[in-house]
Amino acid sequence: MANVVRKHSISSELAQKMVDQAVAKARELGVTENVAILDDGGNLKAFSRMDGAPIPTIEIAQNKAYTALFGVSTQDFFNFIQDACACGGVGWRVSH
């Protein structure tokens, strides 16, 4: 089948290990976090909301993970949007 492309993606087992390690690091630092791991298509693969982590940051964690797919830090992405958008303070949201 010449028209079929095989691609590799993160396994659910690896995604869960990544979540577990991030949660362990957050505990070590004494903070509560929401941790989101996405596959290469930007789809949620694994997630954890630590006890005490704020509910509104669930979506933030997922959006930060989505931004990371582009290999760009959240701050760099924010700066790019601010520089590229002359929207006069109108809010924006990354949708995927």
Stockholm file with secondary structure:
# STOCKHOLM 1.0

chainA/1-96         MANVVRKHSISSELAQKMVDQAVAKARELGVTENVAILDDGGNLKAFSRMDGAPIPTIEIAQNKAYTALFGVSTQDFFNFIQDACACGGVGWRVSH
#=GR chainA/1-96 SS CTTCCCCCCCCHHHHHHHHHHHHHHHHHHTCCCEEEEECTTSCEEEEEECTTCCTTHHHHHHHHHHHHTTTCCHHHHHHHHHHHCCCTTCCCCCCC
#=GC SS_cons        CTTCCCCCCCCHHHHHHHHHHHHHHHHHHTCCCEEEEECTTSCEEEEEECTTCCTTHHHHHHHHHHHHTTTCCHHHHHHHHHHHCCCTTCCCCCCC
//
